[in-house]
Amino acid sequence: MADLDTLATRLQLIEDKDEIRSLVARYGMIVDNRDIDGLYEVFAPDVCFAGKGASGKLEGADAVVAHYKNRFNLMTVSNHYTHDHVIWFDGDDTAYGIVNAHVEMINQGEPTVGALRYKDIYTRYDGQWRFKERVTGFMYYVDAAKYPAILKEEDRVFITGEPQPADWPEGLESWQKFYNGE
């Protein structure tokens, strides 16, 4: 039978995972609702954000929120939804996660769809879990009308209008090993 300290530790991990999953779900709703104040609630002040469409690497909550304000001017509506979420911990106040997600939106007047993965670092800040780092990677991001055919192409991320290579699966080491016969 487990002792009380072990049970308390396991319970805390369960509660932390639940709070982190809620953080990820809130993020999508905050972005879709264009909730600027909410963005400051989910990002740590020293957050780092990176990925296609983010103009490289953004440092600090003010820079990240400014990026979102700019994106909101290009998008009229959006619907972010998450799927599987893997979380692991490094101490009491740091965790890592990978989130599979999809997005539907109107971007610069055109309906678009995307499949993405977020690689996250979470930190406990002022007693709440927040994003310390969020890096987006895309399998595709494309005009909705082109979606069925685009999966055959490697350059299938059209955030800036010009085709860019997908971040995954072709860029993954395991994918490359498999198709190189290793």
N, C-alpha and C positions, 0 to 999 in steps of 0.2 A: 504494500500500500504506500502511495506517495505521501511524503511529509507535507506539512502546510506551506513551507517555503517554496517547494517545487510546484505545488498547486497554484500558489499566488503568482509565481513567475509565469507559468503556462497561461493563467487567466489574463495576465497583463499583456502577453503576446497576442492573444486572441482579441482583446480590446484594441490594441494598437493596430492590428491588421484591419479590423473593422473601421477604425477611424481613418486609416489611410485609404481604404476602398471608398469611404464616403467622400474624402478629399478629392479623389479622382472623379467620382460621379458629379460632385459639386462643380468642379472645374468645367466640365462640359456644359452644364446648365448655366453657369456664370457667363461663359463665352457666348452661348446661344441667346442669352437674355441681355447681352451687352451691358453687364453689370460691372462698371469700372471699380466701384468700391469693393465688390466681391473679389476682383482680381488681386487687390492688395491683401485680402484676407487669406488667399490660398498660396501666395508666393512669399517666401522669406525675403527680408530686405536685401540680402546679398545673393539672390537667385541668379543662376546662369541659365539662359535659354538659347538653344541652337537648333538649326535644321533649315532645310530648303524653305525659302520664303521669309526667313527671319533675318535676312541681310547679314548672315554670318552668325557670330556669337554675341548675344546681348548680356550685359552684366548689370545687375541691380534691378529692383522692382520698378523703379521709375522708368528705366529704359524698356523693360518688358511691357509695361502698361502702355507706354507711348507707341510701341510696335502694334499692340492690339488695337488701340484707337485708330491707327492708320489702316489696319486690316478691316476694321469695322466699317470704314468709309468705302471700302471696295466691295464688301459683302452686304447683301440686304438681309437674307435669312440664312440660318445654318442649323444643322442638327448633328451634334456630336454624340456618338453612342459607343460605349466601351463593351468589350467582350471579356476574354480571359485576362487575369491579372495575377502575376506571380510576385510575391514579396518575400524578401529575406532581410535579416537584421544584422547590424554591426554595432553592438552595444545597445544601450537603452534609448538613445536619442537620434540614431541614424538608421535608416533603412533604404533598401534599394528595391526597384520594381521595374517590371516590363509589362506594358499594357497594350493589348491588341485593340484596335478601334477602327471605326468607319466615320466618315463625315459626308453629309450631303449639304450643298450650299449653292447660293447664287453668288458667283464671284465675277465682278465686273460685268454684271448683267447676264451671265451665262450659267445655266445649271451645271454643276460639277459634282463628282463623286470621288472619294478617296479612301484608300485603305492604308492605315498607318500603324506604327508601333511607337510608343513613347518609352524611352529609357529614362527612368527617374531616379533621383536621389531625394529622399525625404528627410526632414529634420524636425525635431520637436522644438518649436520656437514659442516662447510665452505660454507653454503648456499645451500647445496644439501642433499637430502634424501639419507641415507645409512643404511645398516644393522647394528644394535647395537647388536642384538642377532638373531640367526637362529638355530632352533631346528628341526631336521628331525624326522618324525615318519613314519613307513611303514605299509601298509596293506599287501604288499607282495614285495619280491625282489627275483627273481628265474631264473633259467635257462629257456630260452624261450621255449624249448621243453617240459618242465614240467608245463608250465603255466596253461593249462586247468584244470588239476587235482589238482593243489596246493590250489585252493580256498577252497577246502574241509578241509584242514588242518589248525590247529592253529599255528604250527611252520612252517611258510612260508617265513621267511626272511633269505636268504642264502648269506649275504654279505661276511662273513668270511669263507664260505664253510660249516660250521655247521649250522643246522637249529636252528633258534631262534624264540621265540614267536613274532607274529605280534603286533605292537603297537596299532593298531586299526582295526576293530571296537570293538573287544572283550574286550579291556582294558578301554573302555569309560564307565563312570558312567551310562549314559543313556542306553547304551546297556545292561549292567549288571542288571539295575533295570527292564528293560523290560523282560529279560529272567528269572529273579527271581520272576516275577509276582508282582512286587511292583507298 
